[in-house]
């Protein structure tokens, strides 16, 4: 069996998608599932930058260091490199679908659609809020990560 490769996508790649990547890597490691994971943004606002300091602090609170992550933009070759491209909200999904080549091998899904009972829910962007917003985001991406790991088993 090949190692599943998953790309998590939000707008700027400094809040939600790096947290989702971290939660997924952690969930996969705890489940003993070998995975490849990365994150990207649909916009080019933060290419090469670290995640938002509040994202770094939130991940650290759960024992995960994401300070070495760097922002990047979703690219056309991602649709061939990854098995799954997972968006955080409907706007991200529209942008992903707009870039998606007709012959894409990647499955595309919104993260919370993978969580039974949460279909259609978006992962709220914590950017404009305080630390609590980042904790809520962590809770959502963790649920999504657990659901995705369960699907990949």
Residue pairs with C-beta under 8 A, 6 or more apart in sequence:
3 34
3 35
3 36
4 33
4 35
4 36
4 83
4 84
4 152
5 35
5 36
5 37
5 38
5 81
5 82
5 83
5 84
6 24
6 35
6 36
6 37
6 38
6 82
6 83
6 84
6 85
6 86
6 148
7 37
7 38
7 39
7 40
7 74
7 78
7 81
7 82
7 84
7 85
7 86
7 106
8 16
8 17
8 18
8 20
8 21
8 24
8 37
8 38
8 39
8 40
8 86
8 88
8 111
8 141
9 17
9 39
9 40
9 41
9 42
9 74
9 85
9 86
9 87
9 88
9 92
9 96
10 16
10 17
10 20
10 39
10 41
10 42
10 87
10 88
10 89
10 92
10 123
10 125
11 41
11 42
11 43
11 45
11 91
11 92
11 125
12 41
12 43
12 45
12 46
12 71
12 127
13 39
13 40
13 41
13 46
13 51
13 71
13 72
13 73
14 41
14 46
14 49
14 50
14 51
14 52
14 55
14 71
15 51
15 52
15 54
15 55
15 125
15 126
15 127
15 134
15 137
16 88
16 123
16 125
16 126
16 137
16 141
17 39
17 40
17 41
17 88
18 39
18 51
18 55
18 59
18 66
18 69
19 51
19 55
19 58
19 59
19 66
19 134
19 137
19 138
19 141
20 39
20 86
20 88
20 111
20 123
20 141
20 144
20 145
21 37
21 38
21 39
21 66
21 69
22 59
22 64
22 66
22 69
23 64
23 138
23 141
23 142
23 144
23 145
24 35
24 37
24 141
24 144
24 145
24 148
24 149
25 35
25 37
25 64
26 62
26 64
26 145
27 142
27 145
27 146
27 148
27 149
28 34
28 35
28 37
28 145
28 149
28 152
31 149
31 150
31 153
33 149
33 152
33 153
35 149
35 152
38 82
39 69
39 72
40 72
40 73
40 74
40 75
40 78
41 71
41 72
41 73
41 74
42 73
42 74
42 91
42 92
42 95
42 96
43 73
44 73
45 71
46 71
47 71
47 72
47 73
48 70
48 71
48 72
49 70
49 71
50 56
50 67
50 69
50 70
50 71
51 59
51 66
51 67
51 69
51 71
52 127
54 126
54 131
54 134
55 66
55 126
55 134
56 65
56 66
56 67
57 131
57 134
58 131
58 134
58 135
58 137
58 138
59 65
59 66
59 138
60 66
61 135
61 138
62 138
74 85
74 95
74 96
74 99
76 99
76 101
78 85
78 106
79 85
79 99
79 100
79 101
79 104
79 105
79 106
80 104
80 105
80 106
82 106
83 105
83 106
83 107
84 106
84 107
84 108
84 109
84 148
85 96
85 100
85 106
85 107
85 108
85 109
86 108
86 109
86 110
86 111
86 114
86 144
86 148
87 93
87 95
87 96
87 108
87 109
87 110
87 111
88 110
88 111
88 122
88 123
88 125
88 141
89 110
89 122
89 123
89 124
89 125
90 110
90 122
92 110
93 108
93 110
96 108
97 108
100 106
100 108
110 120
110 122
111 123
111 140
111 141
111 144
111 148
112 118
112 119
112 120
112 121
112 122
112 123
112 140
112 143
112 144
113 119
113 120
114 144
114 147
114 148
114 151
115 121
115 143
115 144
115 147
116 147
118 143
121 140
123 137
123 140
123 141
123 144
124 133
124 136
124 137
124 140
125 137
126 133
126 134
126 136
126 137
